[in-house]
Amino acid sequence: RYWRPEGFSRTVSREDALNFRLDQSYEFVRAVRDGSEATPSFRDGLACQRVLDAILRSMDESTVVKVAPG
């Protein structure tokens, strides 16, 4: 069965969506078990959020907004 989640431009199968979440869960459990860093990491998420915040600020202010490294 296929569906289109709200806000998505393409149709995906429920199985694909479930497998993706299972893969993320496995990565998290593996990282906790092994004491390694999960991917994507919190650091990766923070970097993405900084870019998204800069995009919104840029739109609001109609100007280029630089993203601080790190």
C-alpha positions in Angstrom: 0.0 0.0 0.0 1.2 3.5 -0.8 0.4 6.8 0.9 1.5 10.4 0.8 2.3 11.8 4.2 1.1 15.4 4.7 3.6 17.8 3.4 5.5 15.2 1.3 5.6 15.6 -2.5 6.1 11.9 -3.3 4.2 8.8 -2.5 5.9 6.2 -0.2 5.0 2.8 0.9 4.1 2.2 4.5 6.7 -0.5 4.6 9.5 1.9 3.5 8.5 4.4 6.1 8.4 1.7 8.8 11.8 0.2 7.7 13.3 3.7 7.9 12.2 4.1 11.5 13.4 0.6 12.4 16.8 1.4 10.9 17.0 4.6 13.0 16.0 2.7 16.1 18.6 0.0 15.4 21.3 2.7 15.0 20.3 4.3 18.3 20.3 1.0 20.2 23.6 0.0 18.6 25.3 3.3 19.6 24.1 3.0 23.2 25.2 -0.7 23.4 28.6 0.0 21.8 29.2 3.4 23.4 29.6 5.0 20.0 27.9 8.0 18.4 24.6 7.4 16.6 24.0 8.8 13.2 22.6 11.2 12.6 23.8 12.6 15.9 22.5 15.4 18.1 25.3 17.6 16.6 24.0 16.8 13.1 20.5 17.8 14.1 21.7 21.0 15.7 23.6 21.9 12.5 20.5 21.4 10.5 18.4 23.4 12.9 20.8 26.3 12.6 20.5 26.3 8.8 16.7 26.2 9.1 16.6 29.0 11.6 18.9 31.1 9.3 16.5 30.4 6.3 13.5 31.6 8.3 15.3 34.7 9.5 16.5 35.4 6.0 13.0 35.2 4.7 11.7 37.5 7.5 14.4 40.1 7.1 14.8 39.7 3.3 18.6 39.5 3.7 21.4 37.0 3.7 21.9 35.4 7.1 25.2 33.7 7.8 25.2 30.4 9.6 27.8 30.2 12.4 30.1 27.2 12.1 30.0 24.4 14.6 
